[in-house]
Amino acid sequence: MLDEHNTEQSEDDATPPDETAASPDETAAPPDDGPPPDDGPPPDDGPPPDDGPPPDDGPPPDDGPPPDDGTGADRSETDDIDRLQRERDEYYARLIRTTADFDNYRKRTDRERRDLTEHAAMVLLTDLLPLVDDLERALAVDAQDGTVDRRGVEIIHKQLLDLMARRGVAPIEALGADFDPTLHQAVAHEASEAHRDGEVIEELRRGYTLRDRLLRASMVKVAKA
């Protein structure tokens, strides 16, 4: 029984569909394709590609200086000669100026030295004039027996020594001193037992010093043992 029931249900399920039903394709309205699609403006390819400036091949190759035909060396040698001649002229002019300056300096110092010497001599001679006046007065005096008064001569001698002392002149004390070749001039030697060897036993001419310098050496006689 069960099998029959299943068999019947199976047959019912197998009934073909109604052929009168419209197929989807037949009943549906055809699709509206609408206006054709707008493809828009044609694509902008932009400006044409810039190929840039033409390639720079650089400066033309340097073939080096032109061959020296000898004129460059001659010009350089001429410039050196001109430069040396200018330096020579400059040094010569400087030498002339220096020589002239030195000559002027020498003349100026000689003139100053001569003026100084003459001034010193003038001052000394001015101081000596009063002594000359005294000597002339002493000689003009009538003396007894035709001789000059000794006292007048002694006074004049003292005045002269005082004048020399003011000028820095001092007599050298040589008598009795040992012989000194820097101060004494030995003109004679005499054997003497009463004096030591080398002692000045007589002063023939007095010597003088001007401050620390020898003005005149004493002329002396020296004892010899």
C-alpha positions as CSV (number, residue, x, y, z in Angstrom):
1,M,0.0,0.0,0.0
2,L,2.7,2.3,0.9
3,D,4.4,1.6,-2.4
4,E,1.4,2.5,-4.3
5,H,0.9,5.7,-2.5
6,N,4.4,6.8,-3.2
7,T,4.0,5.7,-6.8
8,E,1.0,8.0,-7.3
9,Q,2.8,10.9,-5.6
10,S,5.6,10.5,-7.9
11,E,3.4,10.5,-10.9
12,D,1.8,13.7,-9.7
13,D,5.1,15.4,-9.3
14,A,6.1,14.4,-12.7
15,T,3.2,16.2,-14.5
16,P,4.7,18.6,-17.1
17,P,4.3,22.3,-16.5
18,D,1.6,24.3,-18.3
19,E,2.8,25.1,-21.7
20,T,0.5,28.1,-21.9
21,A,2.6,30.0,-19.4
22,A,4.7,32.6,-21.1
23,S,8.4,32.3,-21.0
24,P,10.3,35.1,-19.5
25,D,11.8,36.0,-22.7
26,E,8.5,36.2,-24.6
27,T,6.5,38.3,-22.0
28,A,9.2,40.7,-20.9
29,A,9.6,44.0,-22.8
30,P,12.8,44.3,-24.8
31,P,15.5,46.2,-22.8
32,D,15.9,49.9,-23.5
33,D,19.3,50.4,-24.7
34,G,19.0,54.2,-24.2
35,P,21.1,56.7,-26.0
36,P,24.4,55.5,-27.2
37,P,27.1,56.0,-24.6
38,D,29.0,59.3,-24.8
39,D,32.6,58.4,-25.2
40,G,33.6,62.0,-24.2
41,P,36.2,64.1,-25.9
42,P,39.1,62.2,-27.4
43,P,41.9,61.8,-24.9
44,D,44.3,64.7,-24.7
45,D,47.7,63.4,-25.5
46,G,49.2,66.7,-24.2
47,P,51.8,68.8,-26.0
48,P,54.2,67.0,-28.1
49,P,57.1,65.6,-26.2
50,D,60.0,68.2,-25.7
51,D,63.1,66.7,-27.0
52,G,65.1,69.4,-25.2
53,P,67.9,71.5,-26.6
54,P,70.1,69.7,-29.0
55,P,73.0,68.0,-27.3
56,D,75.9,70.2,-26.5
57,D,79.0,68.8,-28.0
58,G,81.1,71.2,-25.9
59,P,83.8,73.6,-27.1
60,P,85.8,72.6,-30.0
61,P,88.8,70.6,-29.1
62,D,91.8,72.7,-28.0
63,D,94.7,71.9,-30.3
64,G,97.1,73.7,-27.9
65,P,99.0,76.9,-28.5
66,P,100.1,77.6,-31.9
67,P,103.6,76.5,-32.7
68,D,106.2,78.9,-31.4
69,D,108.0,80.5,-34.3
70,G,110.5,82.2,-32.0
71,T,108.8,85.6,-31.7
72,G,107.5,84.8,-28.2
73,A,110.9,84.0,-26.8
74,D,112.3,87.2,-28.4
75,R,109.5,89.3,-26.8
76,S,110.1,87.7,-23.4
77,E,113.8,88.4,-23.7
78,T,113.2,92.0,-24.7
79,D,110.8,92.5,-21.7
80,D,113.5,91.1,-19.4
81,I,116.1,93.4,-20.8
82,D,113.8,96.5,-20.4
83,R,113.0,95.5,-16.8
84,L,116.7,95.1,-16.0
85,Q,117.5,98.5,-17.6
86,R,114.8,100.2,-15.6
87,E,116.1,98.6,-12.4
88,R,119.7,99.7,-13.3
89,D,118.6,103.3,-13.9
90,E,116.6,103.3,-10.6
91,Y,119.6,102.0,-8.6
92,Y,122.0,104.4,-10.3
93,A,119.7,107.3,-9.5
94,R,119.5,106.1,-5.9
95,L,123.2,105.9,-5.7
96,I,123.6,109.4,-7.1
97,R,121.2,110.8,-4.4
98,T,122.8,108.8,-1.6
99,T,126.3,110.0,-2.7
100,A,125.1,113.6,-2.8
101,D,123.4,113.3,0.6
102,F,126.6,111.9,2.1
103,D,128.7,114.6,0.5
104,N,126.4,117.3,1.9
105,Y,126.5,115.6,5.3
106,R,130.3,115.5,5.3
107,K,130.6,119.1,4.3
108,R,128.1,120.1,7.0
109,T,129.9,118.1,9.7
110,D,133.3,119.6,8.6
111,R,131.8,123.1,8.7
112,E,130.3,122.5,12.2
113,R,133.6,121.0,13.5
114,R,135.5,124.0,12.1
115,D,133.1,126.5,13.6
116,L,133.3,124.7,16.9
117,T,137.1,124.8,16.9
118,E,137.2,128.4,15.9
119,H,134.7,129.3,18.6
120,A,136.8,127.5,21.2
121,A,140.0,129.2,20.0
122,M,138.3,132.5,20.0
123,V,137.2,132.1,23.6
124,L,140.7,131.1,24.7
125,L,142.4,133.9,22.8
126,T,139.9,136.3,24.3
127,D,141.0,135.2,27.7
128,L,144.7,135.5,26.8
129,L,144.4,139.1,25.6
130,P,144.5,140.6,29.1
131,L,147.8,138.7,29.8
132,V,149.3,140.2,26.6
133,D,148.2,143.6,27.8
134,D,149.9,143.0,31.2
135,L,153.1,141.9,29.5
136,E,153.2,145.0,27.3
137,R,152.7,147.2,30.3
138,A,155.4,145.4,32.2
139,L,157.8,145.9,29.3
140,A,156.9,149.6,29.0
141,V,157.8,150.3,32.6
142,D,161.3,151.9,33.1
143,A,163.1,149.4,35.3
144,Q,166.3,149.8,37.2
145,D,169.4,148.6,35.3
146,G,167.2,147.9,32.3
147,T,165.7,144.8,33.8
148,V,162.1,143.9,34.0
149,D,160.5,143.9,37.4
150,R,160.2,140.3,38.5
151,R,157.1,140.9,40.5
152,G,155.1,141.9,37.4
153,V,156.2,138.8,35.6
154,E,155.3,136.6,38.5
155,I,151.8,138.2,38.5
156,I,151.3,137.6,34.8
157,H,152.5,134.0,35.2
158,K,150.0,133.4,37.9
159,Q,147.2,134.9,35.9
160,L,148.1,132.6,33.0
161,L,148.1,129.5,35.2
162,D,144.8,130.4,36.6
163,L,143.4,130.8,33.1
164,M,144.7,127.4,32.1
165,A,143.2,125.8,35.2
166,R,139.8,127.2,34.4
167,R,140.1,125.6,31.0
168,G,140.9,122.2,32.5
169,V,144.7,122.4,31.9
170,A,146.9,121.0,34.7
171,P,150.7,120.7,34.9
172,I,152.2,117.2,35.2
173,E,154.2,116.7,38.4
174,A,157.2,114.9,37.0
175,L,160.1,115.7,39.3
176,G,160.8,112.8,41.7
177,A,158.3,110.5,40.0
178,D,159.0,107.2,38.3
179,F,159.4,107.5,34.6
180,D,156.1,107.0,32.8
181,P,156.3,106.8,29.0
182,T,152.7,107.9,28.7
183,L,153.5,111.2,30.4
184,H,157.2,111.7,30.2
185,Q,159.6,112.1,27.3
186,A,163.1,111.1,28.4
187,V,165.8,113.1,26.6
188,A,168.7,112.1,28.8
189,H,169.8,109.4,31.3
190,E,172.3,110.1,34.1
191,A,173.9,107.7,36.4
192,S,173.2,108.6,40.0
193,E,173.6,106.7,43.3
194,A,171.4,109.2,45.1
195,H,168.3,108.3,43.1
196,R,166.6,105.1,42.3
197,D,166.7,103.6,38.9
198,G,164.2,105.2,36.5
199,E,163.5,108.2,38.7
200,V,163.0,111.6,37.1
201,I,165.7,113.8,38.4
202,E,165.2,116.9,36.3
203,E,162.4,118.5,34.4
204,L,163.6,120.3,31.3
205,R,160.1,121.3,30.1
206,R,156.9,121.1,31.9
207,G,154.1,118.9,30.5
208,Y,150.3,119.5,30.8
209,T,147.1,117.5,30.6
210,L,143.7,118.7,29.4
211,R,141.3,117.0,31.8
212,D,142.0,113.3,31.2
213,R,144.0,113.7,28.0
214,L,147.7,114.4,27.5
215,L,148.2,117.9,26.2
216,R,152.0,117.8,26.2
217,A,154.5,115.3,27.7
218,S,157.1,116.4,30.1
219,M,160.6,116.5,28.8
220,V,162.8,115.0,31.6
221,K,166.1,113.5,32.6
222,V,166.0,110.1,34.1
223,A,168.4,108.5,36.7
224,K,170.3,105.4,35.7
225,A,171.6,103.0,38.4
